């Protein structure tokens, strides 16, 4: 079953269970998927990898919004955003921990031949491609800075 079909089925289940937060989050994902399918020049079918990118983008947006709301003492809105993150992040592969990232990034640094912070862009380019979907860009960046700095 494709990821898109799984999300559609989960929307139905959330409706039956009257789980408003999950339903709202999944409808948001479905909306983004439909927009991607109908965008100019887009193929009519969308791959699971494309759906995964959409989900990753939405998780990042919600985490950023939750941080912003928390910094403005709007805990109610921050909690809602984090609940939506939980609801849609089940469609993503397990994220790598900081400890798991260090050896992978070390290998990438050796492969690229980076020796200083000036070459962080090279490392980030390769690391972002290799670790797409497995780790958040902020986490990758933090590890690269730690190892090059």
C-alpha positions in Angstrom: 0.0 0.0 0.0 1.4 3.4 -0.9 2.0 6.0 1.7 -0.7 8.2 0.2 -3.3 5.5 0.5 -2.2 4.8 4.0 -2.7 8.4 4.9 -6.2 8.4 3.3 -7.1 5.3 5.3 -5.8 6.8 8.5 -7.9 9.9 7.9 -11.0 7.7 7.8 -9.9 6.0 11.0 -9.3 9.3 12.7 -12.8 10.5 11.7 -14.3 7.3 13.2 -12.3 7.7 16.4 -13.2 11.4 16.5 -9.5 12.2 16.9 -9.5 15.9 15.9 -5.8 16.7 16.2 -4.7 13.6 14.2 -7.5 14.3 11.6 -6.5 17.9 11.2 -2.8 17.0 10.8 -3.5 14.2 8.3 -5.8 16.4 6.2 -3.0 19.0 6.1 -0.7 16.3 4.7 -3.3 15.2 2.2 -3.8 18.8 1.0 0.0 19.2 0.4 0.1 15.9 -1.5 -2.8 17.0 -3.7 -1.2 20.3 -4.3 2.1 18.5 -5.3 0.1 16.2 -7.7 -1.6 19.1 -9.4 1.4 21.5 -9.6 2.4 22.5 -13.1 4.7 20.0 -14.7 4.1 17.4 -11.9 3.4 13.8 -12.7 -0.1 12.6 -12.0 1.2 10.0 -9.6 3.4 10.9 -6.7 6.0 8.5 -5.2 6.3 7.5 -1.6 9.6 9.4 -1.5 7.8 12.6 -2.5 5.1 12.0 0.1 7.9 11.4 2.7 9.5 14.7 1.7 6.2 16.5 2.2 5.7 14.9 5.6 9.3 15.8 6.6 8.6 19.4 5.6 5.4 19.6 7.5 7.0 18.1 10.6 9.8 20.7 10.5 7.2 23.5 10.0 5.2 22.3 13.0 8.3 22.0 15.2 9.4 25.5 14.3 6.0 26.8 14.9 5.9 25.1 18.3 9.2 26.7 19.3 7.9 30.1 18.2 4.7 29.7 20.2 6.6 28.4 23.3 9.0 31.5 23.1 5.9 33.7 23.1 4.4 31.9 26.1 1.6 30.3 24.0 1.9 26.8 25.4 -1.6 25.9 24.2 -0.7 26.5 20.6 2.8 24.9 21.0 1.2 21.7 22.5 -1.2 21.5 19.5 1.6 21.8 17.0 3.6 19.1 18.8 0.6 16.8 18.9 0.3 17.2 15.2 4.0 16.4 14.8 3.4 13.2 16.7 0.5 12.3 14.5 2.3 12.7 11.2 5.8 11.7 12.1 4.7 8.0 12.2 5.0 8.1 8.4 8.7 8.9 8.6 11.5 6.4 9.2 13.1 6.4 12.7 15.3 9.5 13.1 19.0 8.9 13.9 20.3 10.0 17.3 23.2 12.3 17.9 25.4 9.3 18.8 24.4 7.5 15.6 25.1 10.6 13.5 28.7 11.2 14.6 30.3 8.1 12.9 28.4 8.7 9.7 29.3 12.4 9.5 33.0 11.5 10.4 33.0 9.2 7.4 31.5 11.9 5.1 34.1 14.4 6.3 36.9 11.9 5.5 35.4 11.2 2.1 35.0 14.9 1.2 38.5 15.7 2.7 37.2 18.6 4.8 39.6 19.9 7.5 38.1 23.2 8.6 34.8 25.1 9.1 35.4 26.7 5.7 34.5 23.4 4.1 31.2 22.9 6.1 29.1 23.6 3.0 30.7 20.7 1.1 30.1 18.3 4.0 26.6 19.5 4.5 25.7 19.0 0.8 26.9 15.4 0.9 25.5 14.7 4.4 22.1 16.1 3.6 21.7 13.9 0.6 23.0 10.7 2.3 21.0 11.3 5.5 17.8 12.6 3.9 14.8 11.3 5.9 17.0 9.8 8.5 18.1 12.9 10.4 17.0 16.5 10.8 19.2 19.2 9.1 19.7 21.0 12.3 21.1 17.9 14.0 23.4 17.1 11.0 24.6 20.7 11.1 25.3 20.6 14.8 27.4 17.4 14.4 29.3 18.8 11.4 30.2 22.0 13.4 31.2 19.9 16.4 33.5 17.7 14.3 35.0 20.5 12.2 35.3 23.0 14.9 
